[in-house]
Amino acid sequence: MAKTTVKFFHSLSEFCAFLTPEAWGNISSQHGAHFLGAGSLSACVKYVLQGADESEQVKALALLDKIDSGVHGRKRNETVNSVAGEQANIGAYLRGEPQNMRRKVRVEHERSPIRIFVEVSVSGGVSNDELETRGAVCAALAIKLAEIRPVELWACWSSSNGHREDSPRIAGAVKLDTNPLSMATAVAVLAKSQFTRGLRFAALATVDPSKRWDIVCSQYSERGRAQVMRDTFGMEPQDIYIPGGSLEYASQWTQDPVAWVNGYLDSQREAE
C-alpha cells in the first residue's frame, strides 16, 4: 500500500504561506521561469493572489454559455414526517395526523453545495496554450455551476516518487474562496503555470525536497486513477472530479473543451 502524505489548505493565502524560498530554489534549478510561470516564488504568489487580468479571462468567459449546467445537487440526510419511522412525532399524533412518525431519508437539496475537484497536475509535455484551454473550461464550469447553487471548488494534485502502486505519494488540495467565486482567481489557479506548475512544484519540494515527484497513477487507467484520487481526498460519489492533464488526453480538451468537460458532468448525473 502506498504511503501518501495528504495536505488540505482551506484558502489560497494559507497555501502560499506554507511554501518556502528553499523549495523554490530547489525547483528553479531544474525548471526555467517560462515553465514555472515566473522567475521567483514571490512573483508566482503575487500573481495567484491578485488573480488573472481581464485579457486572460476572455477564453473562459467565452465558454460560459456553452457549459451544460443541468446537474443535480448533493443528497443529504433529512428527518421527515412519515406513517412509519424511528421516532414518534407527538404533536402530529395528538392532532390525529396519519404521518405521526419521523424517519431519516436521503434527499436532494438545491442549497447543498456541489463540490468540484480539479486536478491541476499536468504533463510536462503539455504546452502553456493547451494548459490554458484546459483550465479555462474548468473555470467556466465552476462559474456556471455557481450560478445555480453553492459550489466548493478545490484545486488538487497527487504526485508519486516512482511508477509502482506502492510508490510514496504527496497529495494536496487547496480550497478556493467561493463567496463569491471569482473568475480571476479560478483562471489564475486552474489555467496558468504560476499555480499548476510553479506553486504546485514548490509545495512538493516543501514537503520533501529529496525526491523527484511525478504525476501520480501513470500506471493506472483513467478510471483507476480517478478512484485513487477520490479515495485520497475523501470525495463523495456525487462530487465532480476532473483528472489531471496527461499528454495522451490533451487532444480531447483542446479540440472540443466543452464536450470534454461535459463528460464529467455526465458522470456526476449518474451518481447516486
C-alpha positions as CSV (number, residue, x, y, z in Angstrom):
1,M,0.0,0.0,0.0
2,A,1.4,3.4,-1.0
3,K,2.3,5.8,1.8
4,T,0.5,9.1,1.0
5,T,1.0,12.4,2.7
6,V,-2.1,14.5,2.2
7,K,-2.4,18.2,3.0
8,F,-5.6,20.3,2.8
9,F,-5.4,24.1,2.6
10,H,-8.6,26.0,3.2
11,S,-7.5,29.2,1.4
12,L,-5.0,30.3,-1.2
13,S,-3.3,32.5,1.4
14,E,-2.8,29.6,3.7
15,F,-1.3,27.6,0.9
16,C,1.0,30.3,-0.2
17,A,2.2,30.9,3.4
18,F,3.1,27.2,3.5
19,L,5.7,27.4,0.7
20,T,9.4,28.2,1.3
21,P,12.0,30.0,-0.6
22,E,14.3,27.0,-0.2
23,A,11.7,24.9,-2.0
24,W,11.6,27.4,-4.9
25,G,15.3,27.3,-5.2
26,N,15.2,23.6,-5.5
27,I,12.7,23.5,-8.4
28,S,14.0,26.6,-10.2
29,S,17.4,24.8,-10.6
30,Q,15.5,22.1,-12.5
31,H,13.0,24.2,-14.5
32,G,13.1,27.6,-16.2
33,A,10.9,30.6,-15.5
34,H,8.8,30.0,-18.6
35,F,7.8,26.6,-17.4
36,L,7.1,27.6,-13.8
37,G,5.3,30.8,-14.8
38,A,7.7,33.3,-13.1
39,G,11.2,33.6,-12.0
40,S,10.6,33.8,-8.3
41,L,8.3,32.4,-5.6
42,S,7.1,35.9,-4.7
43,A,6.1,36.6,-8.3
44,C,4.0,33.5,-8.5
45,V,2.3,34.1,-5.2
46,K,1.5,37.7,-6.1
47,Y,0.0,36.7,-9.4
48,V,-2.2,33.9,-7.9
49,L,-3.4,36.1,-5.0
50,Q,-4.2,39.0,-7.4
51,G,-5.9,36.8,-10.0
52,A,-5.8,36.8,-13.8
53,D,-6.4,40.0,-15.6
54,E,-9.4,40.6,-17.9
55,S,-7.5,39.6,-21.1
56,E,-6.6,36.3,-19.5
57,Q,-10.2,35.6,-18.7
58,V,-11.5,36.0,-22.2
59,K,-11.2,32.3,-23.1
60,A,-13.1,31.1,-20.0
61,L,-15.8,33.8,-20.4
62,A,-16.4,32.7,-24.0
63,L,-17.1,29.1,-22.8
64,L,-19.6,30.0,-20.1
65,D,-22.8,29.7,-22.0
66,K,-21.7,26.5,-23.7
67,I,-21.4,24.5,-20.5
68,D,-24.2,22.1,-19.8
69,S,-25.1,23.1,-16.2
70,G,-28.1,20.7,-15.8
71,V,-26.7,18.7,-12.8
72,H,-28.3,17.7,-9.6
73,G,-27.2,18.7,-6.1
74,R,-25.7,16.7,-3.4
75,K,-28.0,14.5,-1.4
76,R,-28.0,14.7,2.4
77,N,-29.9,13.2,5.3
78,E,-33.0,14.9,6.5
79,T,-35.7,13.9,9.0
80,V,-39.2,13.9,7.5
81,N,-42.8,13.1,8.7
82,S,-43.9,9.6,7.7
83,V,-46.5,6.9,8.6
84,A,-43.6,4.8,9.9
85,G,-40.2,5.7,11.3
86,E,-37.7,5.6,14.1
87,Q,-39.2,8.5,16.2
88,A,-42.7,9.5,17.3
89,N,-44.0,12.9,16.4
90,I,-46.1,13.5,19.5
91,G,-47.7,16.7,18.2
92,A,-48.8,15.1,14.9
93,Y,-50.1,12.1,16.9
94,L,-52.2,14.2,19.2
95,R,-53.6,16.1,16.2
96,G,-54.7,12.8,14.7
97,E,-52.4,13.1,11.6
98,P,-51.5,9.9,9.9
99,Q,-47.9,10.9,9.3
100,N,-47.1,10.9,13.1
101,M,-43.7,9.3,12.9
102,R,-40.3,10.7,11.9
103,R,-37.6,9.0,9.8
104,K,-34.4,9.9,8.0
105,V,-34.2,9.9,4.2
106,R,-31.7,10.9,1.6
107,V,-33.0,14.0,-0.2
108,E,-31.5,16.2,-2.9
109,H,-31.3,19.8,-1.7
110,E,-30.8,22.7,-4.0
111,R,-28.8,24.6,-1.4
112,S,-26.4,21.6,-0.9
113,P,-23.1,22.6,-2.4
114,I,-21.6,21.0,-5.5
115,R,-18.0,20.0,-4.8
116,I,-15.7,20.2,-7.7
117,F,-12.1,18.8,-7.5
118,V,-10.0,19.9,-10.4
119,E,-6.6,18.1,-10.6
120,V,-4.0,20.7,-11.6
121,S,-1.2,18.2,-12.3
122,V,-0.3,18.4,-16.0
123,S,2.3,16.6,-18.0
124,G,5.5,18.5,-18.8
125,G,4.7,17.9,-22.5
126,V,1.5,19.9,-22.3
127,S,2.1,23.4,-23.7
128,N,1.1,26.6,-21.9
129,D,-1.6,27.2,-24.5
130,E,-3.0,23.7,-24.0
131,L,-2.8,24.2,-20.3
132,E,-4.8,27.5,-20.5
133,T,-7.5,25.9,-22.7
134,R,-8.0,23.1,-20.1
135,G,-8.0,25.5,-17.2
136,A,-10.3,27.9,-18.9
137,V,-13.1,25.4,-19.5
138,C,-12.7,24.1,-15.9
139,A,-13.0,27.7,-14.6
140,A,-16.1,28.2,-16.8
141,L,-17.6,25.0,-15.4
142,A,-17.2,26.2,-11.8
143,I,-18.6,29.6,-12.5
144,K,-21.6,28.2,-14.4
145,L,-22.5,25.8,-11.6
146,A,-22.1,28.6,-9.1
147,E,-24.9,30.4,-10.8
148,I,-27.2,27.5,-9.8
149,R,-26.3,26.7,-6.3
150,P,-23.3,26.9,-3.9
151,V,-20.0,25.5,-5.1
152,E,-17.0,24.2,-3.4
153,L,-14.0,24.4,-5.7
154,W,-10.8,22.6,-4.9
155,A,-7.6,22.6,-6.9
156,C,-5.9,19.2,-6.1
157,W,-2.9,17.1,-7.1
158,S,-1.2,13.9,-6.2
159,S,2.4,13.1,-7.1
160,S,4.4,10.0,-6.7
161,N,8.1,9.1,-6.4
162,G,8.2,6.2,-8.9
163,H,5.6,4.4,-11.0
164,R,4.7,1.5,-8.8
165,E,1.4,1.3,-7.0
166,D,3.3,1.3,-3.7
167,S,5.4,4.3,-4.5
168,P,5.3,7.1,-1.9
169,R,3.0,9.9,-2.7
170,I,2.3,13.6,-1.8
171,A,-1.2,14.9,-2.3
172,G,-2.6,18.4,-1.7
173,A,-5.8,20.2,-2.1
174,V,-6.5,24.0,-2.0
175,K,-10.0,25.3,-1.4
176,L,-10.7,28.5,-3.5
177,D,-12.8,31.2,-2.0
178,T,-16.3,30.8,-3.4
179,N,-18.1,33.6,-1.6
180,P,-18.4,34.6,-4.4
181,L,-16.3,32.5,-6.8
182,S,-14.1,34.8,-8.8
183,M,-13.3,34.1,-12.5
184,A,-10.0,35.9,-12.0
185,T,-9.0,33.5,-9.2
186,A,-10.3,30.4,-11.0
187,V,-8.3,31.2,-14.1
188,A,-5.1,32.1,-12.2
189,V,-5.2,28.8,-10.3
190,L,-6.6,26.3,-12.9
191,A,-5.3,27.7,-16.2
192,K,-1.9,29.3,-15.6
193,S,1.5,27.7,-15.0
194,Q,2.2,30.0,-12.0
195,F,0.0,27.7,-9.9
196,T,-0.3,24.5,-11.8
197,R,3.5,24.2,-12.1
198,G,5.3,26.8,-10.1
199,L,3.5,26.7,-6.8
200,R,2.5,23.1,-7.1
201,F,6.1,22.0,-7.6
202,A,7.1,24.3,-4.7
203,A,4.6,22.6,-2.4
204,L,6.0,19.2,-3.3
205,A,9.6,20.4,-2.6
206,T,8.4,22.0,0.7
207,V,7.1,18.6,1.9
208,D,10.1,16.6,0.7
209,P,12.9,18.1,-1.4
210,S,14.9,14.9,-1.6
211,K,12.8,13.1,-4.3
212,R,11.6,13.8,-7.8
213,W,7.8,13.9,-7.9
214,D,5.8,12.9,-10.9
215,I,2.0,12.9,-11.7
216,V,0.5,10.1,-9.7
217,C,-1.1,7.0,-11.2
218,S,0.5,6.9,-14.6
219,Q,0.4,3.1,-14.2
220,Y,-3.4,3.2,-13.9
221,S,-6.2,3.5,-16.4
222,E,-8.1,6.8,-16.2
223,R,-10.9,5.1,-14.2
224,G,-8.4,3.5,-11.8
225,R,-6.6,6.8,-11.4
226,A,-9.9,8.6,-10.6
227,Q,-10.7,6.1,-7.9
228,V,-7.3,6.6,-6.3
229,M,-7.9,10.4,-6.3
230,R,-11.4,10.1,-4.9
231,D,-10.1,7.8,-2.1
232,T,-7.2,10.2,-1.4
233,F,-9.4,13.3,-0.8
234,G,-12.5,11.6,0.5
235,M,-14.7,12.6,-2.4
236,E,-18.3,11.5,-2.4
237,P,-19.9,9.8,-5.4
238,Q,-21.6,13.0,-6.5
239,D,-18.6,15.2,-6.3
240,I,-17.2,16.2,-9.7
241,Y,-13.6,15.1,-10.3
242,I,-11.7,16.3,-13.3
243,P,-8.4,14.4,-13.7
244,G,-5.0,15.8,-14.4
245,G,-3.7,16.8,-17.7
246,S,-1.9,13.8,-19.1
247,L,-0.4,14.4,-22.5
248,E,-2.3,11.5,-24.1
249,Y,-5.6,13.2,-23.3
250,A,-4.6,16.7,-24.4
251,S,-6.3,16.5,-27.8
252,Q,-9.6,15.9,-26.1
253,W,-9.7,19.2,-24.3
254,T,-8.0,21.2,-27.0
255,Q,-10.2,20.1,-29.9
256,D,-13.6,20.3,-28.0
257,P,-13.1,21.5,-24.5
258,V,-16.9,21.9,-23.8
259,A,-17.6,18.3,-24.8
260,W,-14.6,17.1,-22.7
261,V,-15.8,18.8,-19.5
262,N,-19.5,18.0,-20.1
263,G,-18.4,14.3,-20.0
264,Y,-17.5,14.7,-16.3
265,L,-20.9,16.3,-15.7
266,D,-22.5,13.2,-17.2
267,S,-20.7,11.1,-14.6
268,Q,-22.0,13.3,-11.8
269,R,-25.5,13.0,-13.1
270,E,-25.3,9.2,-12.9
271,A,-24.0,9.2,-9.3
272,E,-26.3,8.2,-6.5
